[in-house]
Amino acid sequence: MTVLRIDSSIQGPVSASSELADVAEAEWTTVRPGTAFVRRHLGAAPLPADAWANAIHAKFSPADQRTAEQRDALTLAEQLTAEVRDADAAILALPLYNYGVSQHVKTWIDLVMAGTPDPTERLLDGKPVIVLTTRGGGYGPGTPREGWDHNTSYLRRVVEDIWGADLTLIERELTLAGVNPAMDALRDTAELLKKAAHEAATHAGRTLASR
């Protein structure tokens, strides 16, 4: 079995989303110790910002008229698409940044879509996928920023509706409580949310690996 793991945090070793992915992966490998992981860390090694545009131009240009940049970008896009298509499952750690999907995750998604000749292809059709998304603040009903999360619904649309995954979505909020002094009053709530998210990641990793 091959599992695609994508990380995208810019927080390095203190990343809340990668921490959740580590929990899910640990449970997965306990159940399936022979699992092979294909890994990309989009935060630590971002994809070229101009690759998507070059890949798109390459697709609409005769092969003998493509520039070197266009050929390289299309090759990269096809490689990324193959990583998604060939995976038996995926663990995707994709936090919210600036109220939406981060630019380096968007670049990855755009390139994956550019790498398939059929835009309707369900690259993860029926495959188990865990999406772990984290938010520094609170965006739930009744909060000042209710409705400001433009990340989670987008990820669900792409991973579940377009790519066809059997999606398990795990969310954690208030990750900046204890970091931002203005959020100190929310630390107890944040700890409860962290505990719940870790339990969900543990359950998902164990349950999906046993299928």
C-alpha positions as CSV (number, residue, x, y, z in Angstrom):
1,M,0.0,0.0,0.0
2,T,1.2,3.5,-0.8
3,V,0.0,6.6,1.1
4,L,0.6,10.1,-0.2
5,R,1.4,12.5,2.6
6,I,1.3,16.2,1.9
7,D,2.3,18.8,4.5
8,S,2.1,22.5,4.0
9,S,2.7,24.4,7.2
10,I,5.3,27.1,7.4
11,Q,5.7,26.5,11.1
12,G,8.2,23.7,10.9
13,P,8.5,21.6,14.0
14,V,5.8,23.5,15.9
15,S,3.2,22.9,13.1
16,A,-0.2,21.9,14.5
17,S,-1.4,20.4,11.2
18,S,1.8,18.3,10.8
19,E,1.5,17.2,14.4
20,L,-2.0,15.8,13.7
21,A,-0.7,14.2,10.5
22,D,2.1,12.5,12.6
23,V,-0.6,11.1,14.9
24,A,-2.6,9.7,12.0
25,E,0.5,8.3,10.3
26,A,1.7,6.6,13.5
27,E,-1.6,4.8,13.9
28,W,-1.6,3.9,10.2
29,T,1.9,2.3,10.4
30,T,1.0,0.5,13.6
31,V,-1.9,-1.2,11.7
32,R,0.0,-1.5,8.4
33,P,3.8,-1.5,9.2
34,G,4.8,-2.1,5.5
35,T,3.1,1.0,4.2
36,A,5.1,3.0,1.8
37,F,4.8,6.8,2.1
38,V,5.3,9.3,-0.8
39,R,5.9,12.7,0.9
40,R,5.9,16.3,-0.1
41,H,6.3,19.3,2.2
42,L,4.9,22.2,0.3
43,G,5.8,24.7,3.1
44,A,9.4,23.6,3.4
45,A,9.9,23.1,-0.3
46,P,7.3,25.1,-2.2
47,L,6.5,24.4,-5.8
48,P,7.5,27.1,-8.4
49,A,5.0,29.9,-8.4
50,D,5.0,30.1,-12.2
51,A,4.8,26.4,-12.9
52,W,1.0,26.3,-13.2
53,A,0.9,29.0,-15.8
54,N,3.8,27.4,-17.8
55,A,2.1,24.0,-17.6
56,I,-1.2,25.4,-18.9
57,H,0.6,27.2,-21.8
58,A,2.4,24.0,-22.6
59,K,-0.8,22.1,-22.9
60,F,-2.2,24.6,-25.4
61,S,1.1,24.7,-27.5
62,P,2.3,22.2,-30.0
63,A,5.0,20.0,-28.4
64,D,7.7,21.3,-30.7
65,Q,6.9,24.9,-29.9
66,R,7.1,24.6,-26.1
67,T,9.7,26.5,-24.2
68,A,12.1,24.7,-21.8
69,E,10.1,26.2,-18.9
70,Q,6.8,25.0,-20.3
71,R,8.2,21.5,-20.8
72,D,9.6,21.3,-17.3
73,A,6.4,22.6,-15.8
74,L,4.2,20.1,-17.6
75,T,6.5,17.3,-16.5
76,L,6.2,18.5,-12.9
77,A,2.4,18.7,-13.2
78,E,2.2,15.2,-14.6
79,Q,4.4,13.9,-11.8
80,L,2.2,15.5,-9.1
81,T,-0.9,14.1,-10.8
82,A,0.6,10.6,-10.9
83,E,1.5,10.8,-7.2
84,V,-2.2,11.5,-6.4
85,R,-3.6,9.0,-8.9
86,D,-1.2,6.2,-7.8
87,A,-1.7,6.5,-4.1
88,D,-3.9,4.0,-2.3
89,A,-4.7,6.6,0.4
90,A,-3.6,10.1,1.5
91,I,-2.9,12.1,4.6
92,L,-3.1,15.8,3.8
93,A,-2.1,18.4,6.4
94,L,-3.4,21.7,5.0
95,P,-3.9,24.6,7.5
96,L,-5.8,27.8,6.9
97,Y,-3.7,30.9,6.2
98,N,-5.1,34.4,5.8
99,Y,-8.7,33.1,5.8
100,G,-8.2,30.6,2.9
101,V,-6.1,27.9,1.3
102,S,-2.4,28.9,1.3
103,Q,-0.8,29.9,-2.0
104,H,1.6,26.9,-2.0
105,V,-1.3,24.4,-1.5
106,K,-3.2,26.2,-4.3
107,T,-0.2,25.8,-6.6
108,W,-0.1,22.1,-5.8
109,I,-3.8,21.6,-6.5
110,D,-3.6,23.6,-9.7
111,L,-0.7,21.6,-10.9
112,V,-2.3,18.3,-10.1
113,M,-5.3,19.4,-12.1
114,A,-3.1,20.6,-15.0
115,G,-1.3,17.2,-15.1
116,T,-4.3,15.1,-16.2
117,P,-5.6,15.1,-19.8
118,D,-9.1,14.7,-18.4
119,P,-10.3,17.4,-16.1
120,T,-13.1,15.2,-14.9
121,E,-10.8,12.4,-13.8
122,R,-11.5,11.4,-10.2
123,L,-7.9,10.9,-9.1
124,L,-8.8,9.6,-5.7
125,D,-12.0,7.8,-6.5
126,G,-13.2,6.0,-3.5
127,K,-9.8,6.0,-1.7
128,P,-9.5,6.9,2.0
129,V,-8.1,10.4,2.5
130,I,-7.6,12.2,5.8
131,V,-7.5,16.0,5.5
132,L,-6.2,17.7,8.6
133,T,-6.8,21.4,8.8
134,T,-6.0,23.9,11.5
135,R,-6.9,27.5,12.3
136,G,-5.2,29.9,14.6
137,G,-8.4,31.6,15.7
138,G,-12.0,30.8,16.1
139,Y,-14.4,30.7,13.1
140,G,-17.4,28.9,14.5
141,P,-21.0,30.1,14.8
142,G,-21.4,33.2,16.9
143,T,-17.7,34.2,16.7
144,P,-16.6,37.5,15.2
145,R,-15.1,35.7,12.3
146,E,-17.9,33.3,11.5
147,G,-17.9,32.7,7.8
148,W,-14.3,33.8,7.3
149,D,-13.0,30.3,6.8
150,H,-12.7,30.0,3.0
151,N,-10.3,27.1,3.3
152,T,-12.2,24.1,4.5
153,S,-15.1,24.2,2.0
154,Y,-12.6,24.6,-0.8
155,L,-10.6,21.6,0.3
156,R,-13.7,19.5,0.6
157,R,-14.8,20.6,-2.9
158,V,-11.5,19.6,-4.4
159,V,-10.6,16.4,-2.5
160,E,-14.1,15.0,-2.1
161,D,-16.2,16.3,-4.9
162,I,-13.7,16.7,-7.7
163,W,-11.1,14.0,-6.9
164,G,-13.7,11.6,-5.5
165,A,-12.0,10.7,-2.2
166,D,-13.7,8.9,0.7
167,L,-12.9,11.9,2.9
168,T,-12.3,12.1,6.6
169,L,-12.0,15.8,7.6
170,I,-10.4,16.7,11.0
171,E,-10.3,20.3,12.1
172,R,-8.6,22.0,15.0
173,E,-9.2,25.7,16.0
174,L,-7.6,28.2,18.4
175,T,-4.0,26.9,17.8
176,L,-2.7,30.4,18.6
177,A,-4.1,30.3,22.2
178,G,-1.0,30.2,24.4
179,V,1.0,31.9,21.7
180,N,-1.0,35.1,21.2
181,P,-1.5,36.8,24.6
182,A,-4.9,38.3,23.4
183,M,-6.2,34.7,23.3
184,D,-5.1,33.6,26.8
185,A,-8.7,33.4,28.0
186,L,-9.3,30.7,25.4
187,R,-6.5,28.4,26.4
188,D,-8.7,25.8,28.2
189,T,-11.1,25.7,25.3
190,A,-8.1,25.3,22.9
191,E,-6.7,22.4,24.9
192,L,-10.1,20.6,24.7
193,L,-10.2,21.2,20.9
194,K,-6.6,19.9,20.6
195,K,-7.4,16.8,22.5
196,A,-10.5,16.1,20.4
197,A,-8.6,16.6,17.2
198,H,-5.8,14.2,18.3
199,E,-8.3,11.6,19.2
200,A,-10.0,12.0,15.8
201,A,-6.6,11.7,14.1
202,T,-5.8,8.6,16.1
203,H,-9.1,7.0,15.2
204,A,-8.9,7.9,11.6
205,G,-5.4,6.5,11.1
206,R,-6.2,3.3,12.8
207,T,-9.6,2.8,11.2
208,L,-8.8,3.7,7.6
209,A,-5.6,1.6,7.7
210,S,-7.5,-1.5,8.7
211,R,-9.8,-1.4,5.7
